[in-house]
Amino acid sequence: MPYSLSGTGVHAIAGGTGWLEIHVTTLPPVPGVGRANPANYYEVGLLRLGDGTGFWPAQPLDAEHQVVGCPTGTTQLGYALFSGTVIEVTEVAGQNPFSGPAGSAGATGATGATGATGPAGATGPAGATGATGPAGATGATGATGATGATGPAGAGVTAQIAQLGADVVVTLVNTYYDGPSLSLSAGTYFVIGVVSLDRPARQPRQQRLDAGGAEDRLTCLT
């Protein structure tokens, strides 16, 4: 948007402005006039462009309609307008029309020295637990252990014997005769009995009692 300036001062310019279109709306009463076409003027005013750190050389305002190129980075317009001069300024974005084309790229500079090694980074979080590996091979059989101590001796075996004090005379058939007897307490026993039979003029005959019952029968020969 155009704006008007008069007197002296500094006006801010928007970033990215490529040039200024300046129109003189009021000339001094008696300006100096040159021989250019369109006519050039003297002692109308001076303009200086700046970038915030300083200003470039002054440019004379010498035409009623003038274009002023802005170097890259221009942010200020300094002005001094003489003898009642008034100008209208329009900022135009773009590239300075008076700047030349971009130059070719310069030669690549030498590689800089390697910077110092930075500090070690923080330790990262622990990774997930890996899968369980396969079972190892079965180990060798261990050595045979020492022989254990001998156990206590078992209980002793007690033998009991009962026998007749004299022969028993068998005179009747189908009759039981008492033999020797043992009195045993409750328990488990191995019992053996032997009976000897005899009659006159014959050899004695022995028969073993092994029926396992309470009584055993004998056959007597005549």
C-alpha atoms as an extended CHARMM CRD file, in Angstrom:
* protein
*
       222  EXT
         1         1  MET       CA              0.0000000000        0.0000000000        0.0000000000  PROA      1               0.0000000000
         2         2  PRO       CA              1.5020000000        3.4270000000       -0.9610000000  PROA      2               0.0000000000
         3         3  TYR       CA              2.4750000000        5.8900000000        1.7540000000  PROA      3               0.0000000000
         4         4  SER       CA              3.5920000000        9.5760000000        1.6770000000  PROA      4               0.0000000000
         5         5  LEU       CA              6.8250000000       11.0090000000        3.1020000000  PROA      5               0.0000000000
         6         6  SER       CA              8.0810000000       14.5550000000        3.6260000000  PROA      6               0.0000000000
         7         7  GLY       CA             10.8440000000       16.2310000000        5.5900000000  PROA      7               0.0000000000
         8         8  THR       CA             13.4630000000       13.8610000000        7.0590000000  PROA      8               0.0000000000
         9         9  GLY       CA             13.2780000000       10.4870000000        8.8260000000  PROA      9               0.0000000000
        10        10  VAL       CA             13.6190000000        6.7070000000        8.5620000000  PROA      10              0.0000000000
        11        11  HSD       CA             10.7390000000        4.4600000000        7.4650000000  PROA      11              0.0000000000
        12        12  ALA       CA             10.5710000000        0.6750000000        7.8970000000  PROA      12              0.0000000000
        13        13  ILE       CA             10.4350000000       -1.4870000000        4.7750000000  PROA      13              0.0000000000
        14        14  ALA       CA              8.8100000000       -4.9220000000        4.6710000000  PROA      14              0.0000000000
        15        15  GLY       CA             11.1500000000       -7.9040000000        4.2710000000  PROA      15              0.0000000000
        16        16  GLY       CA             11.3700000000       -9.3390000000        0.7660000000  PROA      16              0.0000000000
        17        17  THR       CA             10.9020000000       -5.9310000000       -0.9390000000  PROA      17              0.0000000000
        18        18  GLY       CA             12.7530000000       -5.9440000000       -4.2810000000  PROA      18              0.0000000000
        19        19  TRP       CA             12.3620000000       -2.2780000000       -5.2790000000  PROA      19              0.0000000000
        20        20  LEU       CA             10.5640000000        0.9700000000       -4.4460000000  PROA      20              0.0000000000
        21        21  GLU       CA              8.3740000000        2.9390000000       -6.8470000000  PROA      21              0.0000000000
        22        22  ILE       CA              8.6740000000        6.6390000000       -5.9020000000  PROA      22              0.0000000000
        23        23  HSD       CA              6.4700000000        9.4110000000       -7.2700000000  PROA      23              0.0000000000
        24        24  VAL       CA              7.1040000000       13.0820000000       -6.4640000000  PROA      24              0.0000000000
        25        25  THR       CA              3.7100000000       14.5760000000       -5.6680000000  PROA      25              0.0000000000
        26        26  THR       CA              5.0770000000       18.0220000000       -4.6400000000  PROA      26              0.0000000000
        27        27  LEU       CA              8.2500000000       19.5790000000       -6.0900000000  PROA      27              0.0000000000
        28        28  PRO       CA             10.2010000000       22.4340000000       -4.5160000000  PROA      28              0.0000000000
        29        29  PRO       CA              9.1130000000       25.9360000000       -5.7170000000  PROA      29              0.0000000000
        30        30  VAL       CA             12.2500000000       26.3090000000       -7.8570000000  PROA      30              0.0000000000
        31        31  PRO       CA             13.9320000000       22.9290000000       -8.4160000000  PROA      31              0.0000000000
        32        32  GLY       CA             17.1420000000       22.6100000000      -10.3390000000  PROA      32              0.0000000000
        33        33  VAL       CA             16.4260000000       21.0500000000      -13.7540000000  PROA      33              0.0000000000
        34        34  GLY       CA             18.8960000000       19.1140000000      -15.8790000000  PROA      34              0.0000000000
        35        35  ARG       CA             18.9210000000       18.2950000000      -19.5670000000  PROA      35              0.0000000000
        36        36  ALA       CA             17.8430000000       14.5820000000      -19.3350000000  PROA      36              0.0000000000
        37        37  ASN       CA             14.6310000000       13.3040000000      -20.8520000000  PROA      37              0.0000000000
        38        38  PRO       CA             12.4540000000       12.9610000000      -18.8880000000  PROA      38              0.0000000000
        39        39  ALA       CA             13.9140000000       15.9140000000      -17.0500000000  PROA      39              0.0000000000
        40        40  ASN       CA             16.2450000000       15.2930000000      -14.1410000000  PROA      40              0.0000000000
        41        41  TYR       CA             16.1060000000       17.4300000000      -11.0140000000  PROA      41              0.0000000000
        42        42  TYR       CA             18.6090000000       18.7030000000       -8.5010000000  PROA      42              0.0000000000
        43        43  GLU       CA             18.1950000000       19.4320000000       -4.7900000000  PROA      43              0.0000000000
        44        44  VAL       CA             14.8650000000       17.6240000000       -4.5250000000  PROA      44              0.0000000000
        45        45  GLY       CA             15.8720000000       15.0240000000       -1.9400000000  PROA      45              0.0000000000
        46        46  LEU       CA             18.2240000000       12.1690000000       -0.9780000000  PROA      46              0.0000000000
        47        47  LEU       CA             17.3360000000        8.5070000000       -0.1550000000  PROA      47              0.0000000000
        48        48  ARG       CA             19.4040000000        5.8970000000        1.7450000000  PROA      48              0.0000000000
        49        49  LEU       CA             18.5370000000        2.2120000000        2.1260000000  PROA      49              0.0000000000
        50        50  GLY       CA             19.6320000000        0.2300000000        5.2060000000  PROA      50              0.0000000000
        51        51  ASP       CA             19.5010000000       -3.3300000000        6.6110000000  PROA      51              0.0000000000
        52        52  GLY       CA             19.3050000000       -2.5250000000       10.3230000000  PROA      52              0.0000000000
        53        53  THR       CA             23.0680000000       -2.5890000000       10.8190000000  PROA      53              0.0000000000
        54        54  GLY       CA             23.8860000000        0.3980000000        8.5880000000  PROA      54              0.0000000000
        55        55  PHE       CA             22.9730000000        2.3030000000        5.4090000000  PROA      55              0.0000000000
        56        56  TRP       CA             24.1940000000        2.1380000000        1.8200000000  PROA      56              0.0000000000
        57        57  PRO       CA             25.3470000000        5.3160000000       -0.0400000000  PROA      57              0.0000000000
        58        58  ALA       CA             22.7380000000        8.0470000000       -0.6230000000  PROA      58              0.0000000000
        59        59  GLN       CA             20.8040000000        8.1620000000       -3.8870000000  PROA      59              0.0000000000
        60        60  PRO       CA             19.5340000000       11.5250000000       -5.1890000000  PROA      60              0.0000000000
        61        61  LEU       CA             15.8500000000       11.8480000000       -5.9160000000  PROA      61              0.0000000000
        62        62  ASP       CA             16.1410000000       13.2430000000       -9.4900000000  PROA      62              0.0000000000
        63        63  ALA       CA             12.9100000000       12.2970000000      -11.2780000000  PROA      63              0.0000000000
        64        64  GLU       CA              9.1870000000       12.7000000000      -10.7080000000  PROA      64              0.0000000000
        65        65  HSD       CA              8.7560000000        8.9620000000      -11.2160000000  PROA      65              0.0000000000
        66        66  GLN       CA             11.7390000000        6.9220000000      -10.0120000000  PROA      66              0.0000000000
        67        67  VAL       CA             12.5050000000        3.2050000000       -9.3250000000  PROA      67              0.0000000000
        68        68  VAL       CA             14.9560000000        2.4380000000       -6.5230000000  PROA      68              0.0000000000
        69        69  GLY       CA             16.3150000000       -1.1320000000       -6.3090000000  PROA      69              0.0000000000
        70        70  CYS       CA             16.6010000000       -2.6760000000       -2.8240000000  PROA      70              0.0000000000
        71        71  PRO       CA             19.6440000000       -4.8470000000       -2.0150000000  PROA      71              0.0000000000
        72        72  THR       CA             18.8700000000       -8.1840000000       -0.3330000000  PROA      72              0.0000000000
        73        73  GLY       CA             18.0980000000       -7.6410000000        3.3440000000  PROA      73              0.0000000000
        74        74  THR       CA             16.8290000000       -4.0770000000        3.0310000000  PROA      74              0.0000000000
        75        75  THR       CA             14.5850000000       -3.1720000000        5.9830000000  PROA      75              0.0000000000
        76        76  GLN       CA             14.8620000000        0.6700000000        6.2200000000  PROA      76              0.0000000000
        77        77  LEU       CA             14.4170000000        3.7530000000        4.0170000000  PROA      77              0.0000000000
        78        78  GLY       CA             16.1760000000        6.9270000000        5.1780000000  PROA      78              0.0000000000
        79        79  TYR       CA             15.0370000000       10.1400000000        3.4860000000  PROA      79              0.0000000000
        80        80  ALA       CA             15.7710000000       13.8730000000        3.3780000000  PROA      80              0.0000000000
        81        81  LEU       CA             13.3200000000       15.8740000000        1.2400000000  PROA      81              0.0000000000
        82        82  PHE       CA             14.1320000000       19.5340000000        0.5780000000  PROA      82              0.0000000000
        83        83  SER       CA             12.0270000000       22.6980000000        0.3090000000  PROA      83              0.0000000000
        84        84  GLY       CA              8.5860000000       21.1490000000        0.8790000000  PROA      84              0.0000000000
        85        85  THR       CA              9.0780000000       18.1280000000       -1.4150000000  PROA      85              0.0000000000
        86        86  VAL       CA              6.4990000000       15.3210000000       -0.8600000000  PROA      86              0.0000000000
        87        87  ILE       CA              6.8630000000       11.7790000000       -2.2790000000  PROA      87              0.0000000000
        88        88  GLU       CA              4.5860000000        8.7340000000       -2.4980000000  PROA      88              0.0000000000
        89        89  VAL       CA              6.3450000000        5.3590000000       -1.9840000000  PROA      89              0.0000000000
        90        90  THR       CA              5.1280000000        1.8830000000       -3.0520000000  PROA      90              0.0000000000
        91        91  GLU       CA              7.0120000000       -1.2340000000       -1.9250000000  PROA      91              0.0000000000
        92        92  VAL       CA              7.1490000000       -4.0400000000       -4.5160000000  PROA      92              0.0000000000
        93        93  ALA       CA              8.0970000000       -7.5960000000       -3.5000000000  PROA      93              0.0000000000
        94        94  GLY       CA             10.5020000000       -9.5630000000       -5.6670000000  PROA      94              0.0000000000
        95        95  GLN       CA             14.1190000000       -9.5240000000       -6.7900000000  PROA      95              0.0000000000
        96        96  ASN       CA             16.0110000000       -6.2570000000       -7.1880000000  PROA      96              0.0000000000
        97        97  PRO       CA             15.6990000000       -5.4530000000      -10.9360000000  PROA      97              0.0000000000
        98        98  PHE       CA             19.2010000000       -3.9810000000      -10.9310000000  PROA      98              0.0000000000
        99        99  SER       CA             20.9060000000       -7.0370000000       -9.4680000000  PROA      99              0.0000000000
       100       100  GLY       CA             22.8560000000       -9.2560000000      -11.8400000000  PROA      100             0.0000000000
       101       101  PRO       CA             22.3120000000      -12.9960000000      -12.3200000000  PROA      101             0.0000000000
       102       102  ALA       CA             23.5250000000      -15.3570000000       -9.6510000000  PROA      102             0.0000000000
       103       103  GLY       CA             27.2160000000      -16.1650000000       -9.9770000000  PROA      103             0.0000000000
       104       104  SER       CA             28.5420000000      -19.6700000000      -10.5030000000  PROA      104             0.0000000000
       105       105  ALA       CA             29.1920000000      -21.8050000000       -7.4850000000  PROA      105             0.0000000000
       106       106  GLY       CA             32.6210000000      -21.3190000000       -5.9770000000  PROA      106             0.0000000000
       107       107  ALA       CA             35.1310000000      -24.0970000000       -5.5620000000  PROA      107             0.0000000000
       108       108  THR       CA             34.4790000000      -26.5290000000       -2.7660000000  PROA      108             0.0000000000
       109       109  GLY       CA             36.3620000000      -25.5620000000        0.3520000000  PROA      109             0.0000000000
       110       110  ALA       CA             38.7600000000      -27.8800000000        2.0870000000  PROA      110             0.0000000000
       111       111  THR       CA             37.2980000000      -30.3940000000        4.4800000000  PROA      111             0.0000000000
       112       112  GLY       CA             37.3140000000      -29.0860000000        8.0150000000  PROA      112             0.0000000000
       113       113  ALA       CA             39.0190000000      -30.8930000000       10.8500000000  PROA      113             0.0000000000
       114       114  THR       CA             37.0900000000      -33.6340000000       12.5750000000  PROA      114             0.0000000000
       115       115  GLY       CA             35.2910000000      -32.3580000000       15.6390000000  PROA      115             0.0000000000
       116       116  ALA       CA             35.8650000000      -33.7490000000       19.0940000000  PROA      116             0.0000000000
       117       117  THR       CA             34.0380000000      -36.9200000000       20.0220000000  PROA      117             0.0000000000
       118       118  GLY       CA             30.8140000000      -36.1740000000       21.8310000000  PROA      118             0.0000000000
       119       119  PRO       CA             29.9790000000      -37.6970000000       25.1990000000  PROA      119             0.0000000000
       120       120  ALA       CA             28.5950000000      -41.2220000000       25.2830000000  PROA      120             0.0000000000
       121       121  GLY       CA             24.8250000000      -41.4220000000       25.1200000000  PROA      121             0.0000000000
       122       122  ALA       CA             22.6920000000      -42.7830000000       27.9080000000  PROA      122             0.0000000000
       123       123  THR       CA             22.3370000000      -46.5430000000       28.1620000000  PROA      123             0.0000000000
       124       124  GLY       CA             19.2790000000      -47.7840000000       26.3010000000  PROA      124             0.0000000000
       125       125  PRO       CA             16.5780000000      -49.8710000000       27.9710000000  PROA      125             0.0000000000
       126       126  ALA       CA             17.1560000000      -53.6080000000       28.4000000000  PROA      126             0.0000000000
       127       127  GLY       CA             16.0470000000      -55.7330000000       25.4620000000  PROA      127             0.0000000000
       128       128  ALA       CA             13.3400000000      -58.3800000000       25.6960000000  PROA      128             0.0000000000
       129       129  THR       CA             14.3080000000      -61.7480000000       27.1770000000  PROA      129             0.0000000000
       130       130  GLY       CA             15.3640000000      -64.2020000000       24.4790000000  PROA      130             0.0000000000
       131       131  ALA       CA             13.7190000000      -67.5760000000       23.9300000000  PROA      131             0.0000000000
       132       132  THR       CA             14.7850000000      -70.4650000000       26.1580000000  PROA      132             0.0000000000
       133       133  GLY       CA             17.5840000000      -72.4680000000       24.5660000000  PROA      133             0.0000000000
       134       134  PRO       CA             17.3910000000      -76.2590000000       23.9980000000  PROA      134             0.0000000000
       135       135  ALA       CA             18.1430000000      -78.5840000000       26.8970000000  PROA      135             0.0000000000
       136       136  GLY       CA             21.7900000000      -79.5690000000       27.1940000000  PROA      136             0.0000000000
       137       137  ALA       CA             23.0460000000      -83.1300000000       26.7150000000  PROA      137             0.0000000000
       138       138  THR       CA             22.6940000000      -85.5480000000       29.6490000000  PROA      138             0.0000000000
       139       139  GLY       CA             25.7970000000      -85.5800000000       31.7770000000  PROA      139             0.0000000000
       140       140  ALA       CA             27.9120000000      -88.7020000000       32.3650000000  PROA      140             0.0000000000
       141       141  THR       CA             26.8830000000      -91.1550000000       35.0900000000  PROA      141             0.0000000000
       142       142  GLY       CA             28.4200000000      -90.2430000000       38.3940000000  PROA      142             0.0000000000
       143       143  ALA       CA             30.7840000000      -92.5230000000       40.2920000000  PROA      143             0.0000000000
       144       144  THR       CA             29.3250000000      -95.3100000000       42.4580000000  PROA      144             0.0000000000
       145       145  GLY       CA             28.7540000000      -94.1470000000       45.9870000000  PROA      145             0.0000000000
       146       146  ALA       CA             30.4660000000      -95.6950000000       48.9860000000  PROA      146             0.0000000000
       147       147  THR       CA             29.0100000000      -98.8600000000       50.5130000000  PROA      147             0.0000000000
       148       148  GLY       CA             26.6090000000      -98.0990000000       53.3260000000  PROA      148             0.0000000000
       149       149  ALA       CA             27.1800000000      -99.2260000000       56.8800000000  PROA      149             0.0000000000
       150       150  THR       CA             26.1970000000     -102.7980000000       57.8440000000  PROA      150             0.0000000000
       151       151  GLY       CA             22.7410000000     -102.9820000000       59.3750000000  PROA      151             0.0000000000
       152       152  PRO       CA             22.0970000000     -104.3880000000       62.8430000000  PROA      152             0.0000000000
       153       153  ALA       CA             22.0300000000     -108.1660000000       63.2600000000  PROA      153             0.0000000000
       154       154  GLY       CA             18.6320000000     -109.8400000000       63.0270000000  PROA      154             0.0000000000
       155       155  ALA       CA             16.9470000000     -111.5420000000       65.9420000000  PROA      155             0.0000000000
       156       156  GLY       CA             18.3070000000     -114.9840000000       66.8650000000  PROA      156             0.0000000000
       157       157  VAL       CA             16.4460000000     -118.2360000000       66.0570000000  PROA      157             0.0000000000
       158       158  THR       CA             15.4170000000     -120.2770000000       69.0590000000  PROA      158             0.0000000000
       159       159  ALA       CA             14.9160000000     -124.0180000000       68.6820000000  PROA      159             0.0000000000
       160       160  GLN       CA             12.7150000000     -126.0780000000       70.9890000000  PROA      160             0.0000000000
       161       161  ILE       CA             12.6510000000     -129.8510000000       71.1390000000  PROA      161             0.0000000000
       162       162  ALA       CA             10.0980000000     -132.1680000000       72.7380000000  PROA      162             0.0000000000
       163       163  GLN       CA             10.3760000000     -135.9610000000       72.7420000000  PROA      163             0.0000000000
       164       164  LEU       CA              8.9410000000     -138.9310000000       74.5650000000  PROA      164             0.0000000000
       165       165  GLY       CA             10.6940000000     -140.1000000000       77.6500000000  PROA      165             0.0000000000
       166       166  ALA       CA              9.7770000000     -143.7390000000       76.8450000000  PROA      166             0.0000000000
       167       167  ASP       CA              8.1450000000     -145.8250000000       74.0660000000  PROA      167             0.0000000000
       168       168  VAL       CA              4.3470000000     -145.8090000000       73.8260000000  PROA      168             0.0000000000
       169       169  VAL       CA              2.8250000000     -149.2500000000       73.3820000000  PROA      169             0.0000000000
       170       170  VAL       CA              0.1090000000     -149.2900000000       70.6830000000  PROA      170             0.0000000000
       171       171  THR       CA             -2.3300000000     -152.1100000000       71.4050000000  PROA      171             0.0000000000
       172       172  LEU       CA             -5.6560000000     -150.9940000000       70.0060000000  PROA      172             0.0000000000
       173       173  VAL       CA             -6.6900000000     -150.1060000000       66.4530000000  PROA      173             0.0000000000
       174       174  ASN       CA             -8.5200000000     -146.8780000000       65.6220000000  PROA      174             0.0000000000
       175       175  THR       CA             -7.2580000000     -145.3030000000       68.7720000000  PROA      175             0.0000000000
       176       176  TYR       CA             -5.2800000000     -142.0300000000       69.2210000000  PROA      176             0.0000000000
       177       177  TYR       CA             -2.1620000000     -142.0570000000       71.4000000000  PROA      177             0.0000000000
       178       178  ASP       CA             -0.5100000000     -138.9470000000       72.7410000000  PROA      178             0.0000000000
       179       179  GLY       CA              3.0030000000     -138.0710000000       71.6660000000  PROA      179             0.0000000000
       180       180  PRO       CA              5.3050000000     -135.3440000000       72.8610000000  PROA      180             0.0000000000
       181       181  SER       CA              3.9870000000     -131.7040000000       72.9050000000  PROA      181             0.0000000000
       182       182  LEU       CA              5.3710000000     -128.1320000000       72.8040000000  PROA      182             0.0000000000
       183       183  SER       CA              3.7940000000     -125.0140000000       74.2800000000  PROA      183             0.0000000000
       184       184  LEU       CA              4.3250000000     -122.1210000000       71.7860000000  PROA      184             0.0000000000
       185       185  SER       CA              3.2470000000     -118.5020000000       72.0830000000  PROA      185             0.0000000000
       186       186  ALA       CA              1.4870000000     -116.7100000000       69.1840000000  PROA      186             0.0000000000
       187       187  GLY       CA              3.7170000000     -116.3960000000       66.1190000000  PROA      187             0.0000000000
       188       188  THR       CA              5.0230000000     -118.2050000000       63.0540000000  PROA      188             0.0000000000
       189       189  TYR       CA              7.0240000000     -121.4520000000       63.5270000000  PROA      189             0.0000000000
       190       190  PHE       CA              8.6210000000     -124.2200000000       61.4880000000  PROA      190             0.0000000000
       191       191  VAL       CA              7.6740000000     -127.5180000000       63.1800000000  PROA      191             0.0000000000
       192       192  ILE       CA              9.0740000000     -130.9770000000       62.2670000000  PROA      192             0.0000000000
       193       193  GLY       CA              7.9400000000     -134.2540000000       63.8670000000  PROA      193             0.0000000000
       194       194  VAL       CA              9.2220000000     -137.8140000000       63.4860000000  PROA      194             0.0000000000
       195       195  VAL       CA              7.4710000000     -140.9990000000       64.7030000000  PROA      195             0.0000000000
       196       196  SER       CA              9.2960000000     -144.3590000000       64.9990000000  PROA      196             0.0000000000
       197       197  LEU       CA              7.1590000000     -147.5480000000       64.8390000000  PROA      197             0.0000000000
       198       198  ASP       CA              8.4110000000     -150.9470000000       65.9460000000  PROA      198             0.0000000000
       199       199  ARG       CA              7.1820000000     -154.4560000000       66.5110000000  PROA      199             0.0000000000
       200       200  PRO       CA              8.9860000000     -157.6070000000       67.6450000000  PROA      200             0.0000000000
       201       201  ALA       CA             11.1340000000     -159.4430000000       65.0350000000  PROA      201             0.0000000000
       202       202  ARG       CA             11.0120000000     -156.4750000000       62.5660000000  PROA      202             0.0000000000
       203       203  GLN       CA             13.1660000000     -153.4070000000       61.8850000000  PROA      203             0.0000000000
       204       204  PRO       CA             11.8410000000     -150.1420000000       63.2540000000  PROA      204             0.0000000000
       205       205  ARG       CA             10.0510000000     -147.9210000000       60.7680000000  PROA      205             0.0000000000
       206       206  GLN       CA             10.1370000000     -144.1240000000       60.8950000000  PROA      206             0.0000000000
       207       207  GLN       CA              7.5140000000     -141.7720000000       59.4730000000  PROA      207             0.0000000000
       208       208  ARG       CA              7.8620000000     -137.9910000000       59.3300000000  PROA      208             0.0000000000
       209       209  LEU       CA              5.0070000000     -135.8080000000       60.4210000000  PROA      209             0.0000000000
       210       210  ASP       CA              4.6450000000     -133.2330000000       57.6270000000  PROA      210             0.0000000000
       211       211  ALA       CA              0.9280000000     -132.8100000000       57.0130000000  PROA      211             0.0000000000
       212       212  GLY       CA              1.1170000000     -129.3040000000       58.5150000000  PROA      212             0.0000000000
       213       213  GLY       CA             -2.1090000000     -129.7870000000       60.4370000000  PROA      213             0.0000000000
       214       214  ALA       CA             -2.9200000000     -130.3690000000       64.0660000000  PROA      214             0.0000000000
       215       215  GLU       CA             -2.7580000000     -134.1270000000       63.6490000000  PROA      215             0.0000000000
       216       216  ASP       CA             -1.2660000000     -136.7220000000       61.3330000000  PROA      216             0.0000000000
       217       217  ARG       CA             -2.4440000000     -140.3170000000       60.7940000000  PROA      217             0.0000000000
       218       218  LEU       CA             -0.0920000000     -143.3470000000       60.6370000000  PROA      218             0.0000000000
       219       219  THR       CA             -0.7620000000     -146.7450000000       59.0970000000  PROA      219             0.0000000000
       220       220  CYS       CA              0.5110000000     -149.5490000000       61.2710000000  PROA      220             0.0000000000
       221       221  LEU       CA              1.6490000000     -152.8040000000       59.5980000000  PROA      221             0.0000000000
       222       222  THR       CA              0.8660000000     -156.1160000000       61.3370000000  PROA      222             0.0000000000
